[in-house]
Amino acid sequence: MTGLALPVAGVSPKMLFMKSPAYLQCITPSCGNTHDIDEVRFDCARCGSLLDVRYDWSQCDVPKSLAFFDARRNFSQHSEHGRLDRSGVWRFRELLPFARPDDLVTIGEGQTVLQVADDLGREVGMHAGRLYLQYEGFNPSGSFKDNGMAAAFTMARLLNRHRVACASTGNTSAALALFANQTKTSSGQAMEAIVLVGGDRIAPGKLSQALDYGAKTLQIDGDFDVCMRLVKEHAETLNLYLMNSLNPFRLEGQKTIMYRVLEAMRWEVPDWIVVPGGNLGNTSAFGKAFVELRDLGLIDRLPRLAVINAQGANTLHELFEHRGLRYSNGNYDSAKVASFYEEMDRNGVVADTVASAIEIGHPVNLPKALRSLEATRGLVRQACDDDILDGKALVGRYGFGCEPASGASVAGLRLLIQEKIISPDERVVCILTGHGLKDSGTTVNYHSSSCATNHAGSYANPPIKTKADLASLKKALAG
């Protein structure tokens, strides 16, 4: 396995970007300030808002139909761009054309599957053939983060940045570390991965990946929000290239999750996308993907987005559903957000949920998520930990198994069916963000006998202790 692209000796980053149709633009419409694509910044120099990667589509070879990509499913590894067609990110390179094909970084990410989930659908009240699970656990590091890292590492490499860093609840650190040990800078240097994790707020399976892949792992005395503040504030001083979803190239890669959903559905748009909400990178990327496809004339409508927070990390739900925060075409009430965060700090409220991947109280992509919700007529719900674990257990029983955060999608879907917001006949895609072995301890605890009666409706499957003789085996099997 190799992280692609030979060193470009003697070529400066500026030269590599001279013909790129991409640029960075402030997401606030009333500002709209732009920056060159090779400028390393993650907020607008004029107003401080987040930045998008934007394209002059008139300079791009945009397909006339999404069916253009069908031929790439039958890639040959020995063809000119076979290694890119194998990637579930770069197979769609015309839709994120910020770098040349020869410069794109891939480790085989995005070879995922959209599963029709009739048994699970029946359990939560859906009709046959209407529920789909988009399982991102097949990615090399076991989560959806690899999609974004393929794009972000492409930029890091082109910019010749050799120290890459992130704050993480686990999945980001695993993906960052794996890509770093497979990628060299444009001058041929090895990349150094630096990850900041909350001291005791990371699943051991995820921590083990960062360690095993060679990342310099700093266990900070604090939670994800503390780690995020540290790495954001000091990245420039420490010469770190930030790889969290604050980096807009991360979101470019994550757009392709939706391209693969459409591809698997023969380019038909589903009615709903249900996604766990943590730092809100996926929410932001999915909305951007569908708006761009519509504006390019490649789809004629947008699905509705349903974002599911954990009850113990419910910033978006509280602001959107209870306090009426809306994007309002970029004029969202930032003072309302600041006031809410001050209230959290004053009351000592910190994110706390069994779904560690979405245990985030100050989501950095909040404005972009609001924009996606506005574009898709979206909504937000919250699910308690018990319901999230039940959702996870149902996926395991009827599907592939998933990390706890993924269970939020199923828990949210069940709630929206009960509320009669989602109809059993609508086509719904639930996003499963990571592999079941990411947090195996939580799974074992859920199914152990001590937890089997934690709450009504539990799907616990506790192990049966028995003596080592035939009579005991018969008794156990008859139970």
C-alpha positions, -999 to +999 in steps of 0.1 A: +000+000+000+014+034-009+003+069-004+007+079-040+025+105-060+061+107-066+080+138-053+079+168-075+115+179-073+122+215-079+086+226-083+072+252-059+036+249-045+027+281-063+036+265-097+016+234-089-016+256-083-012+280-113-038+262-134-062+252-107-098+263-111-102+263-073-100+290-047-111+296-011-141+318-004-157+331+028-190+313+034-207+346+045-225+359+014-223+395+025-185+392+027-176+367+000-139+374+004-116+351-016-081+336-010-057+318-033-059+280-029-023+278-018-029+302+011-028+282+043-057+295+063-090+282+076-109+314+082-116+345+063-090+373+066-117+399+064-145+387+087-132+356+104-159+332+090-152+297+077-139+291+042-152+269+014-133+254-015-150+269-046-144+263-083-147+282-115-167+254-132-162+270-166-126+259-164-135+223-154-144+192-174-178+187-157-196+156-169-230+162-186-245+133-166-236+115-134-237+082-154-203+094-168-188+078-136-203+043-142-175+031-164-149+038-136-164+011-114-148-015-136-113+000-132-081-016-143-053-011-118-029-009-147-048+017-167-036+053-167-057+064-137-066+029-124-054+037-089-077+068-088-107+050-102-102+024-074-106+052-049-142+061-038-130+097-035-110+103-067-133+082-089-153+115-088-123+138-093-141+161-118-164+171-089-135+182-066-109+194-092-085+214-070-054+193-079-041+175-110-047+137-112-010+129-108-009+148-075-038+131-058-031+111-026-049+078-021-045+047+000-076+029-014-102+048+006-139+049-002-145+013-012-177+013+008-211-003+004-248+008+004-268-020+020-305-025+016-316-032+052-351-047+051-348-066+084-336-035+103-361-014+084-390-036+095-378-034+131-380+004+131-412+007+110-399+011+074-414-008+044-393-032+024-367-018+001-368+017+016-340+017+042-304+018+032-273+018+053-242+035+040-214+017+058-181+036+060-164+011+082-148-006+052-124+023+048-087+015+055-087+031+090-123+019+096-142+052+094-155+078+071-126+101+080-104+085+053-125+102+026-116+137+039-080+128+046-074+118+009-082+154-001-065+171+029-033+151+025-033+159-012-032+196-002-006+190+026+016+173+001+013+200-025+020+226+001+051+206+012+039+204+048+056+177+067+039+181+102+002+174+101-020+176+132-055+172+146-076+172+177-096+139+178-122+118+196-105+089+179-114+084+142-096+115+129-064+105+147-065+070+132-071+083+097-045+110+101-018+086+114-025+060+087-023+085+058+008+102+072+027+070+073+018+063+037+024+098+022+055+118+016+057+156+010+063+170-025+100+172-017+101+136-006+101+140+032+083+117+055+052+132+071+050+135+109+015+129+124+007+147+157-026+140+174-042+156+205-068+134+223-087+139+255-068+120+282-095+094+290-121+103+264-111+080+235-120+044+228-090+021+232-095+007+197-092+041+182-062+051+204-045+019+195-047+028+158-029+062+163-002+045+183+002+016+159+004+038+128+032+059+144+015+091+154+030+113+181+000+111+204-005+137+231-031+129+257-044+162+269-059+169+303-093+179+289-120+169+263-121+172+226-131+209+227-100+217+248-078+197+223-094+216+193-088+250+209-051+241+215-043+228+181-062+256+164-046+284+184-010+271+181-009+253+148+010+282+131+035+286+159+042+249+159+043+247+121+014+222+121-009+218+091-044+214+106-063+183+095-096+187+114-127+194+094-120+231+099-098+225+069-122+229+040-103+202+019-114+176+045-150+184+035-143+181-002-133+145+004-163+138+025-186+151-002-179+118-021-198+098+005-229+112-011-216+106-046-213+069-037-248+068-022-262+082-055-240+059-075-254+028-056-289+041-061-284+045-099-281+083-095-316+086-080-318+110-051-331+095-018-357+113+002-337+115+035-301+113+046-298+106+084-264+113+098-249+115+133-239+150+143-206+158+162-182+183+147-208+186+119-183+180+091-204+154+073-235+176+076-216+205+060-201+183+033-233+165+024-252+198+019-224+212-002-223+181-024-260+182-032-261+220-037-232+218-062-247+188-081-280+207-084-263+239-095-244+219-121-276+205-134-266+169-124-296+164-100-330+180-100-337+180-063-321+177-029-328+151-002-337+162+033-310+160+059-317+148+095-289+154+119-289+133+151-271+146+181-264+126+212-284+140+241-252+145+260-236+165+232-266+183+217-254+218+208-269+218+173-302+204+185-306+229+213-297+259+191-317+248+160-348+232+175-352+250+208-336+284+203-346+290+167-311+295+152-312+295+114-286+302+087-308+329+072-287+331+040-255+337+060-270+361+085-273+337+114-273+351+149-237+345+160-244+363+193-270+336+201-243+309+196-218+328+218-244+333+245-251+296+245-215+286+248-210+311+276-240+295+293-224+261+289-191+273+304-209+291+332-228+259+342-198+236+337-216+217+309-193+195+288-201+169+262-208+135+277-220+105+257-212+069+251-210+078+214-175+092+218-171+100+181-198+127+184-189+138+220-183+174+210-198+205+226-184+233+204-188+220+168-164+240+145-186+235+114-218+249+130-223+277+104-218+253+075-241+228+091-268+255+094-263+263+057-268+226+048-300+224+069-314+255+052-306+242+017-321+207+024-351+217+046-333+197+073-340+191+109-322+180+140-330+155+167-313+141+198-311+106+210-302+094+245-274+069+250-297+040+257-314+045+223-281+050+205-268+017+219-301+000+209-296+014+174-261+001+173-272-033+185-298-034+157-272-027+131-251-055+145-280-079+145-292-071+110-262-055+092-224-051+096-219-038+131-209-002+137-194+022+163-218+037+189-221+071+171-235+053+140-263+040+162-275+076+165-286+074+128-309+044+135-322+059+168-330+092+150-347+074+122-369+055+146-379+087+164-387+105+131-409+076+121-427+077+154-432+115+149-446+107+115-421+131+099-405+103+079-429+080+061-423+042+060-425+045+021-398+071+018-363+061+008-339+067+037-301+064+039-286+061+074-249+069+075-228+044+096-197+063+103-173+036+116-165+000+121-179-020+150-145-029+164-137+008+169-152+006+204-156-031+212-156-025+249-189-006+247-204-035+227-193-061+252-207-040+281-240-035+263-244-073+258-231-084+292-255-098+317-250-068+340-264-045+313-290-068+299-319-051+318-306-015+317-337-002+299-368-014+282-365-026+246-328-036+250-314-059+224-287-073+247-274-107+239-255-117+270-230-147+270-243-177+288-219-191+315-221-229+317-202-258+331-180-280+309-202-310+306-229-323+282-259-318+305-249-282+311-245-276+273-279-291+266-295-269+293-278-238+280-288-245+244-324-252+254-328-219+272 
